[in-house]
Each structure stands twice: as C-alpha cells, then as structure tokens.
C-alpha cells in the first residue's frame, strides 16, 4: 500500500451526474457533453459502444470509482477548485471515504477551475 494518494481534480464518476457539471460549465474549460456526444468524457474514456452499454458501464466501479468500495484505500488528499466541474464529485468522494472508515483530506481552492488549479490566474478566473 502506498503512503498517500494525491488526487488533483479527480474525475471519479463518469455518469456525469454531479450538479457541478452544469453549475460550473461556464467557469471551467472542461465542458459537460451528454453521452450522445462523441466528445462526452465518458465516451472518450470508455471507447466506442452503444449508448445503453455506456450508461450501464458508467455505473461500474472500475469506470466510476466513487461507486465502489472505498474502505481499504491508502490515505487520500483531494485538491480541487471551487469552479471545477468536478468539485461536487470530489466532495462526495471524500465523504464516502471517510464514511467507509478511511482517511481523506480535502483542499478546495476558491475561484479555481480544472485548468487554473495549478497554473495560477488566467482569463477563465476573471
């Protein structure tokens, strides 16, 4: 087991159902695209398949780790910006790890999005 796992703005739920996908879509360069769109993050990750298969597989813990058992993990540190489309699933991941008895630290950077988290201020921050 590793000493600590650091996750920077992790995408851990490829069902893309977290409210922050819509709430922050105009604040973050990572855009929501429905599964029907060939550029949907889930389709890009999973590969070519029928929509029904992708919807079913997006629920699987190997595709969406937040939907799996989170009890035997090394301590986790999650870093995410408040304007990231992934902020809600990052918060949920930390909550689930803690509820499973694991250790999870969480740092949320105000006003930062997926791309500006480590790069500093850009036009997206204004």
KOLGU-4560 file (N, C-alpha, C; in nm, 3 decimals, padded with zeros to 5 digits):
<recs>
<n_xx: 00.085 n_yy: -00.118 n_zz: 00.000 ca_xx: 00.000 ca_yy: 00.000 ca_zz: 00.000 c_xx: 00.090 c_yy: 00.125 c_zz: 00.000 mol: A seq: 1 type: UNK>
<n_xx: 00.051 n_yy: 00.224 n_zz: -00.077 ca_xx: 00.126 ca_yy: 00.348 ca_zz: -00.081 c_xx: 00.097 c_yy: 00.432 c_zz: 00.044 mol: A seq: 2 type: UNK>
<n_xx: 00.187 n_yy: 00.525 n_zz: 00.075 ca_xx: 00.171 ca_yy: 00.609 ca_zz: 00.194 c_xx: 00.054 c_yy: 00.705 c_zz: 00.182 mol: A seq: 3 type: UNK>
<n_xx: 00.035 n_yy: 00.762 n_zz: 00.064 ca_xx: -00.071 ca_yy: 00.861 ca_zz: 00.042 c_xx: -00.096 c_yy: 00.871 c_zz: -00.107 mol: A seq: 4 type: UNK>
<n_xx: -00.220 n_yy: 00.893 n_zz: -00.141 ca_xx: -00.261 ca_yy: 00.913 ca_zz: -00.280 c_xx: -00.309 c_yy: 01.058 c_zz: -00.293 mol: A seq: 5 type: UNK>
<n_xx: -00.250 n_yy: 01.133 n_zz: -00.385 ca_xx: -00.290 ca_yy: 01.271 ca_zz: -00.408 c_xx: -00.371 c_yy: 01.276 c_zz: -00.538 mol: A seq: 6 type: UNK>
<n_xx: -00.494 n_yy: 01.324 n_zz: -00.528 ca_xx: -00.583 ca_yy: 01.335 ca_zz: -00.643 c_xx: -00.607 c_yy: 01.482 c_zz: -00.672 mol: A seq: 7 type: UNK>
<n_xx: -00.573 n_yy: 01.524 n_zz: -00.791 ca_xx: -00.592 ca_yy: 01.664 ca_zz: -00.830 c_xx: -00.710 c_yy: 01.671 c_zz: -00.925 mol: A seq: 8 type: UNK>
<n_xx: -00.818 n_yy: 01.732 n_zz: -00.878 ca_xx: -00.942 ca_yy: 01.746 ca_zz: -00.955 c_xx: -00.980 c_yy: 01.613 c_zz: -01.022 mol: A seq: 9 type: UNK>
<n_xx: -01.004 n_yy: 01.510 n_zz: -00.940 ca_xx: -01.027 ca_yy: 01.377 ca_zz: -00.998 c_xx: -01.166 c_yy: 01.361 c_zz: -01.060 mol: A seq: 10 type: UNK>
<n_xx: -01.171 n_yy: 01.293 n_zz: -01.171 ca_xx: -01.298 ca_yy: 01.254 ca_zz: -01.232 c_xx: -01.323 c_yy: 01.111 c_zz: -01.187 mol: A seq: 11 type: UNK>
<n_xx: -01.411 n_yy: 01.095 n_zz: -01.088 ca_xx: -01.432 ca_yy: 00.963 ca_zz: -01.028 c_xx: -01.574 c_yy: 00.911 c_zz: -01.048 mol: A seq: 12 type: UNK>
<n_xx: -01.655 n_yy: 00.984 n_zz: -01.126 ca_xx: -01.792 ca_yy: 00.942 ca_zz: -01.153 c_xx: -01.828 c_yy: 00.975 c_zz: -01.298 mol: A seq: 13 type: UNK>
<n_xx: -01.806 n_yy: 00.877 n_zz: -01.385 ca_xx: -01.829 ca_yy: 00.901 ca_zz: -01.528 c_xx: -01.975 c_yy: 00.891 c_zz: -01.569 mol: A seq: 14 type: UNK>
<n_xx: -02.066 n_yy: 00.888 n_zz: -01.470 ca_xx: -02.207 ca_yy: 00.906 ca_zz: -01.505 c_xx: -02.235 c_yy: 01.053 c_zz: -01.535 mol: A seq: 15 type: UNK>
<n_xx: -02.143 n_yy: 01.140 n_zz: -01.494 ca_xx: -02.151 ca_yy: 01.285 ca_zz: -01.519 c_xx: -02.280 c_yy: 01.345 c_zz: -01.464 mol: A seq: 16 type: UNK>
<n_xx: -02.321 n_yy: 01.299 n_zz: -01.346 ca_xx: -02.448 ca_yy: 01.344 ca_zz: -01.288 c_xx: -02.431 c_yy: 01.443 c_zz: -01.173 mol: A seq: 17 type: UNK>
<n_xx: -02.309 n_yy: 01.475 n_zz: -01.135 ca_xx: -02.289 ca_yy: 01.572 ca_zz: -01.027 c_xx: -02.338 c_yy: 01.710 c_zz: -01.071 mol: A seq: 18 type: UNK>
<n_xx: -02.408 n_yy: 01.781 n_zz: -00.984 ca_xx: -02.462 ca_yy: 01.913 ca_zz: -01.021 c_xx: -02.356 c_yy: 02.013 c_zz: -01.068 mol: A seq: 19 type: UNK>
<n_xx: -02.233 n_yy: 02.000 n_zz: -01.020 ca_xx: -02.130 ca_yy: 02.097 ca_zz: -01.058 c_xx: -02.093 c_yy: 02.089 c_zz: -01.206 mol: A seq: 20 type: UNK>
<n_xx: -02.125 n_yy: 01.978 n_zz: -01.274 ca_xx: -02.102 ca_yy: 01.971 ca_zz: -01.418 c_xx: -02.180 c_yy: 02.082 c_zz: -01.489 mol: A seq: 21 type: UNK>
<n_xx: -02.303 n_yy: 02.105 n_zz: -01.448 ca_xx: -02.386 ca_yy: 02.211 ca_zz: -01.508 c_xx: -02.360 c_yy: 02.347 c_zz: -01.444 mol: A seq: 22 type: UNK>
<n_xx: -02.348 n_yy: 02.348 n_zz: -01.310 ca_xx: -02.331 ca_yy: 02.473 ca_zz: -01.238 c_xx: -02.203 c_yy: 02.547 c_zz: -01.279 mol: A seq: 23 type: UNK>
<n_xx: -02.095 n_yy: 02.472 n_zz: -01.305 ca_xx: -01.966 ca_yy: 02.534 ca_zz: -01.334 c_xx: -01.924 c_yy: 02.525 c_zz: -01.480 mol: A seq: 24 type: UNK>
<n_xx: -02.013 n_yy: 02.479 n_zz: -01.567 ca_xx: -01.970 ca_yy: 02.457 ca_zz: -01.705 c_xx: -01.922 c_yy: 02.584 c_zz: -01.776 mol: A seq: 25 type: UNK>
<n_xx: -01.966 n_yy: 02.701 n_zz: -01.732 ca_xx: -01.921 ca_yy: 02.825 ca_zz: -01.795 c_xx: -01.803 c_yy: 02.887 c_zz: -01.720 mol: A seq: 26 type: UNK>
<n_xx: -01.760 n_yy: 02.820 n_zz: -01.613 ca_xx: -01.645 ca_yy: 02.868 ca_zz: -01.535 c_xx: -01.524 c_yy: 02.778 c_zz: -01.554 mol: A seq: 27 type: UNK>
<n_xx: -01.541 n_yy: 02.670 n_zz: -01.627 ca_xx: -01.436 ca_yy: 02.569 ca_zz: -01.639 c_xx: -01.423 c_yy: 02.529 c_zz: -01.785 mol: A seq: 28 type: UNK>
<n_xx: -01.301 n_yy: 02.513 n_zz: -01.831 ca_xx: -01.280 ca_yy: 02.476 ca_zz: -01.971 c_xx: -01.318 c_yy: 02.330 c_zz: -01.999 mol: A seq: 29 type: UNK>
<n_xx: -01.326 n_yy: 02.248 n_zz: -01.897 ca_xx: -01.373 ca_yy: 02.111 ca_zz: -01.913 c_xx: -01.525 c_yy: 02.117 c_zz: -01.920 mol: A seq: 30 type: UNK>
<n_xx: -01.581 n_yy: 02.087 n_zz: -02.035 ca_xx: -01.723 ca_yy: 02.109 ca_zz: -02.060 c_xx: -01.805 c_yy: 01.981 c_zz: -02.048 mol: A seq: 31 type: UNK>
<n_xx: -01.928 n_yy: 01.997 n_zz: -02.000 ca_xx: -02.023 ca_yy: 01.886 ca_zz: -01.999 c_xx: -02.068 c_yy: 01.856 c_zz: -02.141 mol: A seq: 32 type: UNK>
<n_xx: -02.071 n_yy: 01.730 n_zz: -02.177 ca_xx: -02.126 ca_yy: 01.686 ca_zz: -02.304 c_xx: -02.208 c_yy: 01.560 c_zz: -02.275 mol: A seq: 33 type: UNK>
<n_xx: -02.331 n_yy: 01.555 n_zz: -02.324 ca_xx: -02.414 ca_yy: 01.436 ca_zz: -02.297 c_xx: -02.352 c_yy: 01.312 c_zz: -02.361 mol: A seq: 34 type: UNK>
<n_xx: -02.394 n_yy: 01.196 n_zz: -02.311 ca_xx: -02.338 ca_yy: 01.070 ca_zz: -02.361 c_xx: -02.356 c_yy: 01.053 c_zz: -02.511 mol: A seq: 35 type: UNK>
<n_xx: -02.457 n_yy: 01.114 n_zz: -02.568 ca_xx: -02.481 ca_yy: 01.102 ca_zz: -02.712 c_xx: -02.372 c_yy: 01.171 c_zz: -02.794 mol: A seq: 36 type: UNK>
<n_xx: -02.303 n_yy: 01.266 n_zz: -02.733 ca_xx: -02.198 ca_yy: 01.342 ca_zz: -02.800 c_xx: -02.072 c_yy: 01.256 c_zz: -02.805 mol: A seq: 37 type: UNK>
<n_xx: -02.011 n_yy: 01.248 n_zz: -02.921 ca_xx: -01.890 ca_yy: 01.165 ca_zz: -02.936 c_xx: -01.773 c_yy: 01.219 c_zz: -02.853 mol: A seq: 38 type: UNK>
<n_xx: -01.780 n_yy: 01.345 n_zz: -02.809 ca_xx: -01.676 ca_yy: 01.403 ca_zz: -02.726 c_xx: -01.710 c_yy: 01.401 c_zz: -02.578 mol: A seq: 39 type: UNK>
<n_xx: -01.817 n_yy: 01.332 n_zz: -02.541 ca_xx: -01.850 ca_yy: 01.315 ca_zz: -02.399 c_xx: -01.731 c_yy: 01.251 c_zz: -02.329 mol: A seq: 40 type: UNK>
<n_xx: -01.696 n_yy: 01.301 n_zz: -02.212 ca_xx: -01.583 ca_yy: 01.247 ca_zz: -02.138 c_xx: -01.597 c_yy: 01.096 c_zz: -02.117 mol: A seq: 41 type: UNK>
<n_xx: -01.717 n_yy: 01.051 n_zz: -02.089 ca_xx: -01.740 ca_yy: 00.908 ca_zz: -02.068 c_xx: -01.713 c_yy: 00.829 c_zz: -02.196 mol: A seq: 42 type: UNK>
<n_xx: -01.760 n_yy: 00.878 n_zz: -02.309 ca_xx: -01.738 ca_yy: 00.807 ca_zz: -02.436 c_xx: -01.591 c_yy: 00.808 c_zz: -02.475 mol: A seq: 43 type: UNK>
<n_xx: -01.523 n_yy: 00.920 n_zz: -02.450 ca_xx: -01.381 ca_yy: 00.927 ca_zz: -02.482 c_xx: -01.303 c_yy: 00.828 c_zz: -02.396 mol: A seq: 44 type: UNK>
<n_xx: -01.340 n_yy: 00.818 n_zz: -02.269 ca_xx: -01.271 ca_yy: 00.726 ca_zz: -02.178 c_xx: -01.306 c_yy: 00.580 c_zz: -02.207 mol: A seq: 45 type: UNK>
<n_xx: -01.434 n_yy: 00.553 n_zz: -02.224 ca_xx: -01.481 ca_yy: 00.415 ca_zz: -02.238 c_xx: -01.458 c_yy: 00.360 c_zz: -02.379 mol: A seq: 46 type: UNK>
<n_xx: -01.470 n_yy: 00.444 n_zz: -02.480 ca_xx: -01.450 ca_yy: 00.399 ca_zz: -02.617 c_xx: -01.581 c_yy: 00.380 c_zz: -02.690 mol: A seq: 47 type: UNK>
<n_xx: -01.572 n_yy: 00.336 n_zz: -02.815 ca_xx: -01.693 ca_yy: 00.321 ca_zz: -02.896 c_xx: -01.783 c_yy: 00.209 c_zz: -02.843 mol: A seq: 48 type: UNK>
<n_xx: -01.909 n_yy: 00.242 n_zz: -02.827 ca_xx: -02.008 ca_yy: 00.145 ca_zz: -02.781 c_xx: -02.146 c_yy: 00.209 c_zz: -02.796 mol: A seq: 49 type: UNK>
<n_xx: -02.248 n_yy: 00.128 n_zz: -02.781 ca_xx: -02.385 ca_yy: 00.179 ca_zz: -02.785 c_xx: -02.412 c_yy: 00.259 c_zz: -02.657 mol: A seq: 50 type: UNK>
<n_xx: -02.498 n_yy: 00.358 n_zz: -02.668 ca_xx: -02.530 ca_yy: 00.446 ca_zz: -02.555 c_xx: -02.575 c_yy: 00.365 c_zz: -02.434 mol: A seq: 51 type: UNK>
<n_xx: -02.661 n_yy: 00.265 n_zz: -02.454 ca_xx: -02.712 ca_yy: 00.186 ca_zz: -02.343 c_xx: -02.599 c_yy: 00.115 c_zz: -02.268 mol: A seq: 52 type: UNK>
<n_xx: -02.502 n_yy: 00.062 n_zz: -02.342 ca_xx: -02.388 ca_yy: -00.005 ca_zz: -02.281 c_xx: -02.302 c_yy: 00.094 c_zz: -02.201 mol: A seq: 53 type: UNK>
<n_xx: -02.281 n_yy: 00.211 n_zz: -02.259 ca_xx: -02.202 ca_yy: 00.313 ca_zz: -02.190 c_xx: -02.271 c_yy: 00.357 c_zz: -02.063 mol: A seq: 54 type: UNK>
<n_xx: -02.402 n_yy: 00.379 n_zz: -02.068 ca_xx: -02.477 ca_yy: 00.419 ca_zz: -01.948 c_xx: -02.466 c_yy: 00.315 c_zz: -01.839 mol: A seq: 55 type: UNK>
<n_xx: -02.476 n_yy: 00.189 n_zz: -01.876 ca_xx: -02.465 ca_yy: 00.080 ca_zz: -01.779 c_xx: -02.324 c_yy: 00.072 c_zz: -01.722 mol: A seq: 56 type: UNK>
<n_xx: -02.225 n_yy: 00.077 n_zz: -01.808 ca_xx: -02.087 ca_yy: 00.063 ca_zz: -01.763 c_xx: -02.039 c_yy: 00.184 c_zz: -01.682 mol: A seq: 57 type: UNK>
<n_xx: -02.096 n_yy: 00.302 n_zz: -01.707 ca_xx: -02.056 ca_yy: 00.421 ca_zz: -01.631 c_xx: -02.086 c_yy: 00.405 c_zz: -01.483 mol: A seq: 58 type: UNK>
<n_xx: -02.178 n_yy: 00.317 n_zz: -01.448 ca_xx: -02.212 ca_yy: 00.289 ca_zz: -01.308 c_xx: -02.111 c_yy: 00.193 c_zz: -01.242 mol: A seq: 59 type: UNK>
<n_xx: -02.031 n_yy: 00.124 n_zz: -01.322 ca_xx: -01.939 ca_yy: 00.022 ca_zz: -01.270 c_xx: -01.822 c_yy: 00.088 c_zz: -01.196 mol: A seq: 60 type: UNK>
<n_xx: -01.783 n_yy: 00.033 n_zz: -01.080 ca_xx: -01.673 ca_yy: 00.092 ca_zz: -01.001 c_xx: -01.539 c_yy: 00.100 c_zz: -01.074 mol: A seq: 61 type: UNK>
<n_xx: -01.516 n_yy: 00.016 n_zz: -01.174 ca_xx: -01.390 ca_yy: 00.027 ca_zz: -01.248 c_xx: -01.391 c_yy: 00.148 c_zz: -01.342 mol: A seq: 62 type: UNK>
<n_xx: -01.508 n_yy: 00.195 n_zz: -01.376 ca_xx: -01.522 ca_yy: 00.315 ca_zz: -01.460 c_xx: -01.545 c_yy: 00.437 c_zz: -01.371 mol: A seq: 63 type: UNK>
<n_xx: -01.626 n_yy: 00.421 n_zz: -01.269 ca_xx: -01.660 ca_yy: 00.529 ca_zz: -01.174 c_xx: -01.625 c_yy: 00.484 c_zz: -01.033 mol: A seq: 64 type: UNK>
<n_xx: -01.501 n_yy: 00.502 n_zz: -00.991 ca_xx: -01.456 ca_yy: 00.450 ca_zz: -00.861 c_xx: -01.538 c_yy: 00.496 c_zz: -00.742 mol: A seq: 65 type: UNK>
<n_xx: -01.603 n_yy: 00.612 n_zz: -00.752 ca_xx: -01.684 ca_yy: 00.662 ca_zz: -00.641 c_xx: -01.799 c_yy: 00.567 c_zz: -00.610 mol: A seq: 66 type: UNK>
<n_xx: -01.834 n_yy: 00.480 n_zz: -00.701 ca_xx: -01.946 ca_yy: 00.387 ca_zz: -00.685 c_xx: -01.901 c_yy: 00.251 c_zz: -00.629 mol: A seq: 67 type: UNK>
<n_xx: -01.773 n_yy: 00.242 n_zz: -00.595 ca_xx: -01.721 ca_yy: 00.115 ca_zz: -00.545 c_xx: -01.691 c_yy: 00.118 c_zz: -00.396 mol: A seq: 68 type: UNK>
<n_xx: -01.628 n_yy: 00.012 n_zz: -00.349 ca_xx: -01.586 ca_yy: 00.003 ca_zz: -00.208 c_xx: -01.465 c_yy: 00.092 c_zz: -00.188 mol: A seq: 69 type: UNK>
<n_xx: -01.471 n_yy: 00.177 n_zz: -00.088 ca_xx: -01.364 ca_yy: 00.274 ca_zz: -00.064 c_xx: -01.300 c_yy: 00.255 c_zz: 00.073 mol: A seq: 70 type: UNK>
<n_xx: -01.313 n_yy: 00.134 n_zz: 00.127 ca_xx: -01.270 ca_yy: 00.112 ca_zz: 00.265 c_xx: -01.122 c_yy: 00.081 c_zz: 00.280 mol: A seq: 71 type: UNK>
<n_xx: -01.059 n_yy: 00.016 n_zz: 00.185 ca_xx: -00.920 ca_yy: -00.028 ca_zz: 00.203 c_xx: -00.821 c_yy: 00.057 c_zz: 00.123 mol: A seq: 72 type: UNK>
<n_xx: -00.844 n_yy: 00.187 n_zz: 00.122 ca_xx: -00.756 ca_yy: 00.277 ca_zz: 00.050 c_xx: -00.646 c_yy: 00.332 c_zz: 00.139 mol: A seq: 73 type: UNK>
<n_xx: -00.534 n_yy: 00.368 n_zz: 00.078 ca_xx: -00.433 ca_yy: 00.446 ca_zz: 00.149 c_xx: -00.495 c_yy: 00.582 c_zz: 00.179 mol: A seq: 74 type: UNK>
<n_xx: -00.438 n_yy: 00.659 n_zz: 00.271 ca_xx: -00.488 ca_yy: 00.795 ca_zz: 00.293 c_xx: -00.488 c_yy: 00.874 c_zz: 00.163 mol: A seq: 75 type: UNK>
<n_xx: -00.591 n_yy: 00.956 n_zz: 00.147 ca_xx: -00.611 ca_yy: 01.030 ca_zz: 00.022 c_xx: -00.611 c_yy: 01.180 c_zz: 00.052 mol: A seq: 76 type: UNK>
<n_xx: -00.548 n_yy: 01.255 n_zz: -00.037 ca_xx: -00.556 ca_yy: 01.401 ca_zz: -00.035 c_xx: -00.619 c_yy: 01.443 c_zz: -00.167 mol: A seq: 77 type: UNK>
<n_xx: -00.731 n_yy: 01.516 n_zz: -00.160 ca_xx: -00.801 ca_yy: 01.563 ca_zz: -00.279 c_xx: -00.786 c_yy: 01.714 c_zz: -00.287 mol: A seq: 78 type: UNK>
<n_xx: -00.739 n_yy: 01.762 n_zz: -00.403 ca_xx: -00.724 ca_yy: 01.904 ca_zz: -00.431 c_xx: -00.814 c_yy: 01.938 c_zz: -00.548 mol: A seq: 79 type: UNK>
<n_xx: -00.896 n_yy: 02.044 n_zz: -00.533 ca_xx: -00.989 ca_yy: 02.080 ca_zz: -00.641 c_xx: -01.024 c_yy: 02.228 c_zz: -00.626 mol: A seq: 80 type: UNK>
<n_xx: -01.060 n_yy: 02.289 n_zz: -00.738 ca_xx: -01.103 ca_yy: 02.427 ca_zz: -00.736 c_xx: -01.254 c_yy: 02.437 c_zz: -00.721 mol: A seq: 81 type: UNK>
<n_xx: -01.301 n_yy: 02.546 n_zz: -00.660 ca_xx: -01.445 ca_yy: 02.562 ca_zz: -00.639 c_xx: -01.521 c_yy: 02.584 c_zz: -00.769 mol: A seq: 82 type: UNK>
<n_xx: -01.453 n_yy: 02.625 n_zz: -00.877 ca_xx: -01.518 ca_yy: 02.645 ca_zz: -01.007 c_xx: -01.497 c_yy: 02.527 c_zz: -01.101 mol: A seq: 83 type: UNK>
<n_xx: -01.444 n_yy: 02.418 n_zz: -01.051 ca_xx: -01.422 ca_yy: 02.299 ca_zz: -01.133 c_xx: -01.554 c_yy: 02.223 c_zz: -01.150 mol: A seq: 84 type: UNK>
<n_xx: -01.575 n_yy: 02.167 n_zz: -01.267 ca_xx: -01.695 ca_yy: 02.086 ca_zz: -01.288 c_xx: -01.691 c_yy: 01.958 c_zz: -01.204 mol: A seq: 85 type: UNK>
<n_xx: -01.575 n_yy: 01.923 n_zz: -01.152 ca_xx: -01.558 ca_yy: 01.801 ca_zz: -01.073 c_xx: -01.563 c_yy: 01.824 c_zz: -00.922 mol: A seq: 86 type: UNK>
<n_xx: -01.595 n_yy: 01.946 n_zz: -00.879 ca_xx: -01.590 ca_yy: 01.977 ca_zz: -00.737 c_xx: -01.690 c_yy: 01.895 c_zz: -00.655 mol: A seq: 87 type: UNK>
<n_xx: -01.811 n_yy: 01.875 n_zz: -00.705 ca_xx: -01.911 ca_yy: 01.801 ca_zz: -00.627 c_xx: -01.873 c_yy: 01.655 c_zz: -00.611 mol: A seq: 88 type: UNK>
<n_xx: -01.822 n_yy: 01.592 n_zz: -00.718 ca_xx: -01.785 ca_yy: 01.451 ca_zz: -00.702 c_xx: -01.658 c_yy: 01.438 c_zz: -00.619 mol: A seq: 89 type: UNK>
<n_xx: -01.573 n_yy: 01.540 n_zz: -00.616 ca_xx: -01.456 ca_yy: 01.538 ca_zz: -00.527 c_xx: -01.500 c_yy: 01.542 c_zz: -00.382 mol: A seq: 90 type: UNK>
<n_xx: -01.596 n_yy: 01.630 n_zz: -00.351 ca_xx: -01.650 ca_yy: 01.637 ca_zz: -00.214 c_xx: -01.716 c_yy: 01.505 c_zz: -00.175 mol: A seq: 91 type: UNK>
<n_xx: -01.791 n_yy: 01.448 n_zz: -00.269 ca_xx: -01.861 ca_yy: 01.322 ca_zz: -00.242 c_xx: -01.762 c_yy: 01.208 c_zz: -00.220 mol: A seq: 92 type: UNK>
<n_xx: -01.655 n_yy: 01.206 n_zz: -00.297 ca_xx: -01.553 ca_yy: 01.103 ca_zz: -00.279 c_xx: -01.494 c_yy: 01.110 c_zz: -00.139 mol: A seq: 93 type: UNK>
<n_xx: -01.460 n_yy: 01.228 n_zz: -00.094 ca_xx: -01.403 ca_yy: 01.245 ca_zz: 00.040 c_xx: -01.503 c_yy: 01.200 c_zz: 00.146 mol: A seq: 94 type: UNK>
<n_xx: -01.628 n_yy: 01.239 n_zz: 00.130 ca_xx: -01.733 ca_yy: 01.199 ca_zz: 00.225 c_xx: -01.744 c_yy: 01.047 c_zz: 00.231 mol: A seq: 95 type: UNK>
<n_xx: -01.746 n_yy: 00.982 n_zz: 00.115 ca_xx: -01.761 ca_yy: 00.836 ca_zz: 00.112 c_xx: -01.640 c_yy: 00.764 c_zz: 00.170 mol: A seq: 96 type: UNK>
<n_xx: -01.521 n_yy: 00.815 n_zz: 00.143 ca_xx: -01.401 ca_yy: 00.753 ca_zz: 00.200 c_xx: -01.406 c_yy: 00.763 c_zz: 00.353 mol: A seq: 97 type: UNK>
<n_xx: -01.440 n_yy: 00.879 n_zz: 00.403 ca_xx: -01.449 ca_yy: 00.898 ca_zz: 00.549 c_xx: -01.557 c_yy: 00.810 c_zz: 00.610 mol: A seq: 98 type: UNK>
<n_xx: -01.672 n_yy: 00.802 n_zz: 00.544 ca_xx: -01.781 ca_yy: 00.716 ca_zz: 00.595 c_xx: -01.743 c_yy: 00.569 c_zz: 00.594 mol: A seq: 99 type: UNK>
<n_xx: -01.652 n_yy: 00.531 n_zz: 00.504 ca_xx: -01.606 ca_yy: 00.392 ca_zz: 00.498 c_xx: -01.494 c_yy: 00.364 c_zz: 00.597 mol: A seq: 100 type: UNK>
<n_xx: -01.458 n_yy: 00.466 n_zz: 00.677 ca_xx: -01.354 ca_yy: 00.448 ca_zz: 00.778 c_xx: -01.215 c_yy: 00.485 c_zz: 00.731 mol: A seq: 101 type: UNK>
<n_xx: -01.205 n_yy: 00.541 n_zz: 00.612 ca_xx: -01.076 ca_yy: 00.579 ca_zz: 00.558 c_xx: -01.037 c_yy: 00.721 c_zz: 00.595 mol: A seq: 102 type: UNK>
<n_xx: -00.916 n_yy: 00.756 n_zz: 00.556 ca_xx: -00.863 ca_yy: 00.890 ca_zz: 00.582 c_xx: -00.861 c_yy: 00.968 c_zz: 00.452 mol: A seq: 103 type: UNK>
<n_xx: -00.925 n_yy: 01.083 n_zz: 00.452 ca_xx: -00.927 ca_yy: 01.168 ca_zz: 00.333 c_xx: -00.918 c_yy: 01.314 c_zz: 00.376 mol: A seq: 104 type: UNK>
<n_xx: -00.819 n_yy: 01.382 n_zz: 00.324 ca_xx: -00.806 ca_yy: 01.526 ca_zz: 00.345 c_xx: -00.854 c_yy: 01.595 c_zz: 00.218 mol: A seq: 105 type: UNK>
<n_xx: -00.907 n_yy: 01.716 n_zz: 00.236 ca_xx: -00.969 ca_yy: 01.787 ca_zz: 00.124 c_xx: -00.928 c_yy: 01.933 c_zz: 00.127 mol: A seq: 106 type: UNK>
<n_xx: -00.881 n_yy: 01.982 n_zz: 00.012 ca_xx: -00.849 ca_yy: 02.124 ca_zz: -00.002 c_xx: -00.920 c_yy: 02.175 c_zz: -00.125 mol: A seq: 107 type: UNK>
<n_xx: -01.004 n_yy: 02.277 n_zz: -00.104 ca_xx: -01.078 ca_yy: 02.339 ca_zz: -00.215 c_xx: -01.026 c_yy: 02.481 c_zz: -00.233 mol: A seq: 108 type: UNK>
<n_xx: -00.984 n_yy: 02.513 n_zz: -00.353 ca_xx: -00.927 ca_yy: 02.644 ca_zz: -00.384 c_xx: -01.035 c_yy: 02.735 c_zz: -00.442 mol: A seq: 109 type: UNK>
<n_xx: -01.070 n_yy: 02.842 n_zz: -00.370 ca_xx: -01.176 ca_yy: 02.932 ca_zz: -00.417 c_xx: -01.142 c_yy: 02.994 c_zz: -00.553 mol: A seq: 110 type: UNK>
<n_xx: -01.241 n_yy: 02.991 n_zz: -00.643 ca_xx: -01.228 ca_yy: 03.056 ca_zz: -00.772 c_xx: -01.144 c_yy: 02.983 c_zz: -00.875 mol: A seq: 111 type: UNK>
<n_xx: -01.087 n_yy: 02.870 n_zz: -00.839 ca_xx: -01.004 ca_yy: 02.795 ca_zz: -00.935 c_xx: -01.089 c_yy: 02.692 c_zz: -01.008 mol: A seq: 112 type: UNK>
<n_xx: -01.054 n_yy: 02.667 n_zz: -01.134 ca_xx: -01.124 ca_yy: 02.565 ca_zz: -01.211 c_xx: -01.027 c_yy: 02.452 c_zz: -01.246 mol: A seq: 113 type: UNK>
<n_xx: -01.066 n_yy: 02.364 n_zz: -01.334 ca_xx: -00.988 ca_yy: 02.245 ca_zz: -01.365 c_xx: -00.848 c_yy: 02.277 c_zz: -01.416 mol: A seq: 114 type: UNK>
<n_xx: -00.837 n_yy: 02.381 n_zz: -01.496 ca_xx: -00.708 ca_yy: 02.413 ca_zz: -01.557 c_xx: -00.628 c_yy: 02.516 c_zz: -01.480 mol: A seq: 115 type: UNK>
<n_xx: -00.693 n_yy: 02.598 n_zz: -01.400 ca_xx: -00.620 ca_yy: 02.703 ca_zz: -01.329 c_xx: -00.576 c_yy: 02.661 c_zz: -01.190 mol: A seq: 116 type: UNK>
<n_xx: -00.613 n_yy: 02.544 n_zz: -01.147 ca_xx: -00.580 ca_yy: 02.498 ca_zz: -01.013 c_xx: -00.429 c_yy: 02.508 c_zz: -00.987 mol: A seq: 117 type: UNK>
<n_xx: -00.348 n_yy: 02.465 n_zz: -01.081 ca_xx: -00.204 ca_yy: 02.466 ca_zz: -01.060 c_xx: -00.132 c_yy: 02.573 c_zz: -01.142 mol: A seq: 118 type: UNK>
<n_xx: -00.203 n_yy: 02.639 n_zz: -01.232 ca_xx: -00.137 ca_yy: 02.733 ca_zz: -01.321 c_xx: -00.145 c_yy: 02.877 c_zz: -01.276 mol: A seq: 119 type: UNK>
<n_xx: -00.229 n_yy: 02.911 n_zz: -01.182 ca_xx: -00.244 ca_yy: 03.049 ca_zz: -01.141 c_xx: -00.358 c_yy: 03.117 c_zz: -01.217 mol: A seq: 120 type: UNK>
<n_xx: -00.363 n_yy: 03.248 n_zz: -01.210 ca_xx: -00.474 ca_yy: 03.323 ca_zz: -01.268 c_xx: -00.467 c_yy: 03.326 c_zz: -01.421 mol: A seq: 121 type: UNK>
<n_xx: -00.581 n_yy: 03.301 n_zz: -01.484 ca_xx: -00.592 ca_yy: 03.310 ca_zz: -01.630 c_xx: -00.721 c_yy: 03.385 c_zz: -01.662 mol: A seq: 122 type: UNK>
<n_xx: -00.752 n_yy: 03.398 n_zz: -01.789 ca_xx: -00.874 ca_yy: 03.467 ca_zz: -01.831 c_xx: -00.998 c_yy: 03.401 c_zz: -01.776 mol: A seq: 123 type: UNK>
<n_xx: -00.996 n_yy: 03.269 n_zz: -01.755 ca_xx: -01.112 ca_yy: 03.198 ca_zz: -01.703 c_xx: -01.146 c_yy: 03.242 c_zz: -01.560 mol: A seq: 124 type: UNK>
<n_xx: -01.047 n_yy: 03.296 n_zz: -01.486 ca_xx: -01.070 ca_yy: 03.337 ca_zz: -01.347 c_xx: -01.139 c_yy: 03.472 c_zz: -01.335 mol: A seq: 125 type: UNK>
<n_xx: -01.143 n_yy: 03.548 n_zz: -01.441 ca_xx: -01.196 ca_yy: 03.685 ca_zz: -01.434 c_xx: -01.345 c_yy: 03.688 c_zz: -01.446 mol: A seq: 126 type: UNK>
</recs>
